[in-house]
Amino acid sequence: MDKHRNARNIDVLLFDNINLLDAAGPVQAFEAANTDNRIRYQTRYVSLDGAPVRAGCGLRLVADARLSAAAGGADLLIPGGAGVDALITNTGLLEIIRKRAGTEGRLISVCSGALVLAAAGVLDGLKATTHWSREEDIRHYPGVFWDLDRINITQGKVFTSAGVTTGIDLALSIIQADCGPKVALSVARELVVQLRRTGGQSQYAFHLAGQFAKGETLTELIEKVVAAPHLDWSLDALADAAGMNARTLTRRFKRDTGETPAQFVEKVRVDHARGLLSGKLPLKQVAVDCGFGDLQRLRRAFQRQFGVQLSDYRNMFT
């Protein structure tokens, strides 16, 4: 049996000041899918002119070939990095992307690589995401339905991700769709990553603010809430756990996180619920497990946080 049969070919675009992890992360995931003596993915590294490039970290990268519009239906993966700003004005590259969009090959972007797809016009009318730091830049592409609260988005044969490690998340989702959950789980285990991130789809790890809080007390309290959102985290309970009065706790919370303790707890519980919603738990059980107690409180919290109905959100992600 030909072990290369039905393998997907992926061209990985290299350019000066590329973010190395944006390319290496997903490529390693695709390589790890080549198990059981089966070559499921074959990657090729291409640059605009076929010449070597230098990544943002200083590492010199050698291309296998020159990027071309005729690639036999191969997928094109565009990583991000500071060098993206030079790519979005390269008319030759944008024309190649538009031509490849008309083939059977898929277009995959990681991080700010989505801006290149947007500049080529292939994201117009589609939902897409990119790195949160590019919020100002995406305003130049109003024809795209940007959602920076997502770590990756699939629209037909166009894939975008939030960047850096989320490129691995995107690769895992592609592998699962192509090869099934067994292979995807094997890859996740090989890379020692989660097949699905606990906490749902958000690229905003808001509770990381606790790592930068002034003093260990608040940091430890935040870690306790994140670890066990189902517990009683009323203001009095939080104050007791922190060993301070409610007024002092509220003042320090607002100083270090920009929100009240109650607002923070709600965000943690909603984020935990997002992870649970990807499974098959009944909604009432989800409400209990993340600390809301009853379903109505969970529904109202979702509406406040995301402006969508709980049922609509679940249908979107399951």
Secondary structure, DSSP 8 states (H G I E B T S, - for coil): --TTTT-EEEEEEE-TT--HHHHHHHHHHHHHT--TT---EEEEEEESSS--EE-TTS-EE--SEE--S--TT-EEEE--STTHHHHTT-HHHHHHHHHHHTSS--EEEETTHHHHHHHHTTTTTSEE---GGGTTGGGG-TTSEE-TT-SEEEETTEEEE-STTHHHHHHHHHHHHHH-HHHHHHHHHHHT--SS-TTTT-S--GGGGGGGSSSHHHHHHHHHHHH-TTS---HHHHHHHHTS-HHHHHHHHHHHHSS-HHHHHHHHHHHHHHHHHTTT--HHHHHHHTT--SHHHHHHHHHHHHSS-HHHHHHHH-
